[in-house]
C-alpha cells in the first residue's frame, strides 16, 4: 500500500468508526455530567498514555469552555495531570494504585468518575473505578478494543468497537467533544 492509500484507509476507518458510535451511552454521560454540575459534585477523569491526553482535554473543556458559558461551573479534576503525585504513588506504592490512591483522598458519594482506556485493561484505571464505586460515585468507562475489564467494571460503558488503538483514541476525542457539544446546547 502506498502512503496515500494508507492515509486514506485510516481516514476512512476512523470515519466509519465514528459513524457507528452508539449514542445512548454518550447521552447517559451527558446526563450524568449535567447532574454532577447541578449538584456541585466533582467530576474525576483519568487515563494512561493517549487516553490520559483525552482525559486532560475533557477536564479542560469542562472547567474552562463549558464553565465560562454557564452560570454553574463544572468541578473537574484530571488524576493523571499531577506528575509529582502520580509518580510518588507509582514509586512508593504501586503504579496500579496511583489513581485510586488519589481518588481515596477526594471522591465522595454522587461524584462522577470517567475512565478512559484504549484496551480497557489498564490496572490503574480498573482499581480507581473499583474504589470510586465503593465510595458511591457513578463510574463511566470509555474503552476500545474488546472493552477489557473496564467495560464491565464501570457502572456505564461507552465501547468503541475497533481493533486499532489509534482509531479508538481518535474516537475518544470525538466522544469527549460530542459530550461537550451536547452540554453546551443544553
Rosetta blueprint (number, residue, H / E / L):
1 X L
2 X L
3 X H
4 X H
5 X H
6 X H
7 X H
8 X H
9 X H
10 X H
11 X H
12 X H
13 X H
14 X H
15 X H
16 X H
17 X H
18 X H
19 X H
20 X L
21 X L
22 X L
23 X H
24 X H
25 X H
26 X H
27 X H
28 X H
29 X H
30 X H
31 X H
32 X H
33 X H
34 X H
35 X H
36 X H
37 X H
38 X H
39 X H
40 X L
41 X L
42 X E
43 X E
44 X E
45 X E
46 X E
47 X L
48 X L
49 X L
50 X H
51 X H
52 X H
53 X H
54 X H
55 X H
56 X H
57 X H
58 X H
59 X H
60 X H
61 X H
62 X H
63 X H
64 X H
65 X H
66 X H
67 X H
68 X H
69 X H
70 X L
71 X L
72 X L
73 X L
74 X L
75 X E
76 X E
77 X E
78 X E
79 X L
80 X L
81 X L
82 X L
83 X H
84 X H
85 X H
86 X H
87 X H
88 X H
89 X H
90 X H
91 X H
92 X H
93 X L
94 X L
95 X H
96 X H
97 X H
98 X H
99 X H
100 X H
101 X H
102 X H
103 X H
104 X H
105 X H
106 X H
107 X L
108 X L
109 X L
110 X L
111 X L
112 X E
113 X E
114 X E
115 X E
116 X E
117 X E
118 X L
119 X L
120 X L
121 X L
122 X L
123 X H
124 X H
125 X H
126 X H
127 X H
128 X H
129 X H
130 X H
131 X H
132 X H
133 X H
134 X H
135 X L
136 X L
137 X L
138 X E
139 X E
140 X E
141 X E
142 X E
143 X E
144 X L
145 X L
146 X L
147 X L
148 X L
149 X L
150 X H
151 X H
152 X H
153 X H
154 X L
155 X L
156 X E
157 X E
158 X E
159 X E
160 X L
161 X L
162 X L
163 X L
164 X L
165 X H
166 X H
167 X H
168 X H
169 X H
170 X H
171 X H
172 X H
173 X H
174 X H
175 X H
176 X H
177 X H
178 X H
179 X H
180 X H
181 X H
182 X H
183 X H
184 X H
185 X L
186 X L
